[in-house]
Amino acid sequence: MLQIFPFVAWLAALSSVVLLALLWSLGELRRYSGAALLGWFLIAGYCQFFGGSPGLRAVGLLFETILAIVLSLRWKFNT
């Protein structure tokens, strides 16, 4: 299947990484909340890129997108 924008699947993951690093450097993440968000990122990324079925990959992409939205809202309202 031809994908028009093959980089779109990476957009949520890259946004999450950048926002996690930004919030961590600003000191907005505590130890346990940072660990929970990092775990969420790792699990969602694993499902998105290494999932065995298309459904699992779609769920991973969904959770990665939700994480990026949560992190961007957290950054907007905390700074």
C-alpha positions in Angstrom: 0.0 0.0 0.0 1.3 3.4 -1.0 1.5 5.9 1.9 1.3 9.6 0.9 2.9 10.8 4.1 5.1 8.0 5.5 6.5 10.2 8.3 3.1 10.9 9.9 3.5 7.7 12.1 6.7 9.2 13.6 5.1 12.6 14.3 3.4 11.7 17.6 6.5 9.8 18.8 8.8 12.7 18.0 6.5 15.2 19.6 6.3 13.1 22.7 10.1 12.8 23.0 10.6 16.5 22.5 7.9 17.5 25.0 9.2 14.9 27.6 12.7 16.3 27.3 11.4 19.9 27.5 9.3 19.3 30.6 12.1 17.4 32.2 14.6 20.2 31.6 12.2 22.8 32.9 11.7 20.7 36.1 8.0 20.3 35.5 8.1 16.5 35.9 8.5 14.9 39.2 10.1 11.5 39.7 7.0 9.3 39.6 5.0 11.3 37.1 8.1 11.4 34.8 8.6 7.7 35.1 4.9 7.0 34.4 4.9 9.2 31.3 8.2 7.6 30.1 6.7 4.2 30.6 3.6 5.2 28.7 5.8 6.5 25.9 7.9 3.3 25.7 4.9 0.9 25.8 2.9 2.9 23.2 6.0 3.2 21.0 6.7 -0.5 21.2 3.1 -1.3 20.3 3.1 1.3 17.5 6.4 0.2 15.8 6.8 -3.4 16.8 3.2 -4.6 17.2 2.4 -7.9 15.6 -1.0 -6.9 14.1 -2.3 -3.8 12.5 -4.8 -3.4 15.3 -2.0 -3.3 17.9 -0.1 -0.8 15.8 -3.1 1.4 15.5 -3.7 1.3 19.3 0.0 2.2 19.8 -0.4 5.2 17.5 -3.5 6.2 19.3 -1.9 6.1 22.7 1.2 7.9 21.4 -1.0 10.6 20.0 -2.9 10.9 23.3 0.4 11.2 25.1 1.6 14.0 22.8 -1.7 15.9 23.4 -1.4 15.4 27.2 2.2 16.6 27.3 1.5 19.6 25.1 -1.5 20.6 27.3 0.6 20.1 30.4 3.4 22.3 29.0 0.8 25.0 27.9 -0.9 25.2 31.3 2.3 24.8 33.5 4.5 27.4 31.8 
